[in-house]
Each structure stands twice: as structure tokens, then as C-alpha cells.
Amino acid sequence: MSNFESDTKPTAEERHHPMLKMALEIGPLMVFFFGNLRGEWLAKTFPALTAVGGPLLIATALFMVATVVSLIVSKIVFKHLPIMPFVSGIVVMVFGSLSIWLQDETFIKMKPTIVNTLFGVVLLGGLFFGKSLLGYVFNAAFQLDAEGWKKLTLRWGIFFLFLAVLNEVVWRNFSDAVWVNFKVWGTMPITILFTLAQMPLIMRHSLDTGTETKDGGKAE
């Protein structure tokens, strides 16, 4: 775990630069949004960008660059690469490159579907084999008993699959502008609300003493 750490593990650098961490996490999405919004202006101002394609493909190229810059800065400043943004970044590079190379916007639109499906399948697959994998990601933020991790992992696994289906519904049935707005301004609020909704479960299964009984329950 020297290069990859939990998204929630508060390193000393993250405690000193919380706004930078937030900017690095949402910055690429904002670049993607404004790149698509001002795609035509960018093409006129920088004619070389027309070789990339239309506004959405120009935004995709900028998204790829911003993602790489974000990961590099995270590694330099925070001394580690956050797992989920790193995995998402790999998919961005692969599907973004395919979109631009084949001049087909479908690939970049399917990126959230692929990423969320991957996370959902991994979490639910772990439960099938008796592993609450979410605990390996979030155990630096809070401690839960075995039942709590199992329930939370199940909920997040289902939620990721829900986001994958929702992305498919939006990009296949609405305009590019609607999809981009949903990707930036819809997915994040939905995720925040879902996260807040898990707080009662987390409170019920928190280990105050940091110890567990043999059956995974809280020690009294």
C-alpha cells in the first residue's frame, strides 16, 4: 500500500491541503463540463483542436489531460494515488482515446457505466466469497463490526450498479448536453445524499472500543 491508499485515509499532507485535495478530485469533471460547454469557442480560438473532433471530443481530450495532471499532483503532494480516481483515470484514458481515435463519442459516454459496474461487481463479488472489501478502503475513516461492513459493502455495491444503469439511461435517451450536466451536477449530489443516508447504519455498527467479539459484533 505504499503507492495506493484509501480515499479517506487522512495523510498529513491532506490535512494541510484539504481544498487542494477537493480541487484535484472534482477539477477534471469541471474541465470536462466547461470544455463541452465552450467547445465551439475553443475550436475557433485554437484551430488545432478541430483535429480532435466536435465539442464533446474536445472536452474529452481536456478531461484526459486534467485527469493525468490531477493524479500526478496527488502523487507529488499527497504521496499516494487514491484508488478510485486512479481506476477511473485508467478507464478515462482508454475510453477517451478510443472515442477520439474512432471519432465515436459512445466510448466516453460508457466510461461511467464501466467504472461503476466494475466497482459494484468487485464489492458484491467479494461478499460472495465472504470478504467485505469496502472495509479495506474505508477502515481508516471509521471502524465497524463485521455485520456493519457486510451491510455497507452490499449497499455500496448495489449503489454502484444503480449509477451504471442510470448513466446508460441518461446517455442513451437524452442529448449530449443533458448527459454532461447529469455527469457533473447529478451524479455527485446523488452520491453525497446516498453517503449521508448510510450514517445511521455506520453509527449502529461503529466499534467504540476498537474491539470485536468472535461473531463480529461489538464488544460490550
C-alpha positions as CSV (number, residue, x, y, z in Angstrom):
1,M,0.0,0.0,0.0
2,S,3.0,2.3,-0.5
3,N,1.6,3.8,-3.7
4,F,-2.1,3.3,-3.4
5,E,-4.1,4.3,-0.3
6,S,-7.6,4.6,0.9
7,D,-9.5,7.6,-0.5
8,T,-10.4,8.5,3.1
9,K,-7.1,8.0,4.8
10,P,-6.1,11.4,6.1
11,T,-2.4,11.9,5.5
12,A,-0.6,14.8,7.0
13,E,-0.5,16.5,3.5
14,E,-4.2,16.0,3.0
15,R,-5.0,17.6,6.4
16,H,-2.9,20.6,5.5
17,H,-4.3,21.0,1.9
18,P,-8.0,19.9,2.1
19,M,-9.1,22.4,-0.6
20,L,-6.3,21.2,-3.0
21,K,-7.5,17.6,-2.5
22,M,-11.1,18.6,-3.3
23,A,-9.9,20.5,-6.3
24,L,-8.0,17.6,-7.6
25,E,-10.9,15.3,-7.2
26,I,-13.6,17.4,-8.9
27,G,-11.3,19.5,-11.1
28,P,-11.2,17.1,-14.1
29,L,-15.0,16.9,-14.1
30,M,-15.3,20.7,-14.2
31,V,-12.8,20.9,-17.0
32,F,-14.9,18.3,-18.9
33,F,-18.1,20.3,-18.3
34,F,-16.7,23.7,-19.4
35,G,-14.8,22.0,-22.3
36,N,-18.1,20.7,-23.7
37,L,-19.9,24.0,-22.9
38,R,-17.3,26.1,-24.7
39,G,-16.2,23.5,-27.2
40,E,-17.1,25.6,-30.3
41,W,-15.3,28.6,-28.9
42,L,-12.3,26.6,-28.1
43,A,-12.2,25.2,-31.7
44,K,-12.4,28.7,-33.1
45,T,-9.8,30.1,-30.8
46,F,-7.5,27.1,-31.1
47,P,-8.0,25.7,-34.6
48,A,-5.6,22.8,-33.9
49,L,-8.3,21.4,-31.6
50,T,-10.6,20.8,-34.6
51,A,-8.4,17.7,-35.4
52,V,-9.7,16.2,-32.1
53,G,-13.4,16.4,-33.2
54,G,-16.5,18.1,-32.0
55,P,-17.2,19.8,-28.7
56,L,-17.7,16.6,-26.7
57,L,-14.5,15.1,-28.0
58,I,-12.5,18.3,-27.3
59,A,-13.9,18.2,-23.8
60,T,-12.9,14.5,-23.6
61,A,-9.3,15.4,-24.6
62,L,-9.2,18.1,-22.0
63,F,-10.7,15.7,-19.4
64,M,-7.9,13.2,-20.1
65,V,-5.2,15.8,-19.7
66,A,-6.8,17.2,-16.5
67,T,-7.1,13.6,-15.1
68,V,-3.4,12.9,-15.7
69,V,-2.4,16.2,-14.1
70,S,-4.6,15.6,-11.1
71,L,-3.1,12.1,-10.5
72,I,0.5,13.4,-10.9
73,V,-0.2,16.3,-8.4
74,S,-1.9,13.9,-6.0
75,K,1.2,11.6,-6.1
76,I,3.6,14.5,-5.6
77,V,1.7,16.4,-2.9
78,F,-0.1,13.6,-1.0
79,K,2.5,10.9,-1.6
80,H,-0.1,8.4,-2.8
81,L,-2.6,7.7,-5.6
82,P,-6.2,7.4,-4.4
83,I,-7.6,4.0,-5.5
84,M,-10.9,5.0,-7.1
85,P,-9.7,8.1,-9.0
86,F,-6.8,6.0,-10.2
87,V,-9.0,3.2,-11.6
88,S,-11.4,5.8,-13.0
89,G,-8.4,7.6,-14.6
90,I,-7.3,4.4,-16.4
91,V,-10.8,3.9,-17.9
92,V,-10.8,7.6,-18.9
93,M,-7.6,7.2,-20.8
94,V,-8.6,4.0,-22.5
95,F,-12.2,5.0,-23.5
96,G,-11.2,8.7,-24.2
97,S,-8.5,7.5,-26.5
98,L,-10.9,5.2,-28.3
99,S,-13.5,8.0,-28.6
100,I,-11.0,10.4,-30.2
101,W,-9.3,7.8,-32.4
102,L,-12.6,6.3,-33.8
103,Q,-14.4,9.7,-33.6
104,D,-17.1,7.9,-31.6
105,E,-18.5,9.6,-28.5
106,T,-20.1,6.4,-27.3
107,F,-16.9,5.2,-25.6
108,I,-16.5,8.2,-23.3
109,K,-20.3,8.1,-22.5
110,M,-19.9,4.5,-21.4
111,K,-16.9,5.2,-19.2
112,P,-19.1,5.8,-16.0
113,T,-21.0,2.7,-16.8
114,I,-17.9,0.6,-17.0
115,V,-16.3,2.1,-13.8
116,N,-19.4,1.9,-11.7
117,T,-20.1,-1.7,-12.9
118,L,-16.5,-2.6,-12.1
119,F,-16.7,-1.3,-8.5
120,G,-20.2,-2.8,-8.0
121,V,-19.2,-6.2,-9.2
122,V,-16.0,-6.2,-7.2
123,L,-17.8,-5.3,-4.0
124,L,-20.6,-7.8,-4.4
125,G,-18.3,-10.5,-5.7
126,G,-16.2,-10.0,-2.6
127,L,-19.3,-10.6,-0.4
128,F,-20.0,-13.8,-2.4
129,F,-16.6,-15.0,-1.3
130,G,-17.1,-13.8,2.3
131,K,-15.0,-10.6,2.0
132,S,-16.3,-7.1,2.9
133,L,-13.9,-5.3,0.6
134,L,-15.2,-1.9,1.5
135,G,-13.5,-2.2,4.8
136,Y,-10.1,-2.2,3.2
137,V,-10.9,1.2,1.6
138,F,-12.7,3.0,4.5
139,N,-11.3,1.4,7.6
140,A,-9.0,4.4,8.1
141,A,-12.1,6.6,8.4
142,F,-14.2,4.5,10.8
143,Q,-14.3,1.1,12.4
144,L,-17.3,-1.1,12.1
145,D,-18.2,-4.6,13.2
146,A,-18.3,-7.4,10.7
147,E,-22.0,-7.2,10.2
148,G,-21.7,-3.4,9.6
149,W,-19.0,-3.8,6.9
150,K,-21.1,-6.5,5.2
151,K,-24.2,-4.4,5.1
152,L,-22.3,-1.3,4.0
153,T,-20.5,-3.2,1.3
154,L,-23.7,-4.6,0.0
155,R,-25.4,-1.2,-0.2
156,W,-22.4,0.4,-2.0
157,G,-22.2,-2.5,-4.4
158,I,-25.8,-2.1,-5.3
159,F,-25.5,1.7,-5.5
160,F,-22.6,1.5,-7.9
161,L,-24.7,-0.8,-10.2
162,F,-27.6,1.7,-9.9
163,L,-25.3,4.5,-11.1
164,A,-24.2,2.4,-14.0
165,V,-27.8,1.7,-15.1
166,L,-28.7,5.4,-14.5
167,N,-25.8,6.5,-16.8
168,E,-26.9,4.2,-19.5
169,V,-30.5,5.5,-19.3
170,V,-29.4,9.2,-19.5
171,W,-26.8,9.0,-22.3
172,R,-29.0,6.7,-24.5
173,N,-32.2,8.8,-24.1
174,F,-31.1,12.4,-23.8
175,S,-28.9,14.9,-25.6
176,D,-25.1,15.3,-25.0
177,A,-25.7,18.5,-23.1
178,V,-28.1,16.8,-20.7
179,W,-25.7,13.9,-20.2
180,V,-22.8,16.1,-19.5
181,N,-24.8,18.1,-17.0
182,F,-26.0,14.9,-15.3
183,K,-22.5,13.6,-15.1
184,V,-21.2,16.7,-13.4
185,W,-24.2,18.1,-11.5
186,G,-26.3,15.0,-11.0
187,T,-24.1,12.1,-10.0
188,M,-22.2,13.9,-7.3
189,P,-25.3,15.2,-5.3
190,I,-26.8,11.7,-5.6
191,T,-23.7,10.1,-4.2
192,I,-23.5,12.6,-1.4
193,L,-27.1,12.0,-0.4
194,F,-26.5,8.2,-0.5
195,T,-23.4,8.6,1.6
196,L,-25.3,10.7,4.2
197,A,-28.1,8.1,4.2
198,Q,-25.6,5.5,5.4
199,M,-24.7,7.3,8.6
200,P,-27.4,5.6,10.8
201,L,-26.0,2.2,9.8
202,I,-22.5,3.4,10.5
203,M,-23.5,4.7,13.9
204,R,-25.2,1.5,14.8
205,H,-22.3,-0.7,13.9
206,S,-19.4,1.5,15.0
207,L,-16.8,-0.1,17.3
208,D,-16.3,2.4,20.1
209,T,-13.6,0.4,21.8
210,G,-12.0,-0.9,18.5
211,T,-12.5,-4.5,19.6
212,E,-14.8,-7.2,18.2
213,T,-16.3,-10.3,19.6
214,K,-15.7,-13.6,17.9
215,D,-19.0,-13.4,16.0
216,G,-18.1,-10.0,14.6
217,G,-20.4,-8.0,16.9
218,K,-19.4,-5.1,19.1
219,A,-17.7,-5.8,22.4
220,E,-19.6,-4.6,25.4
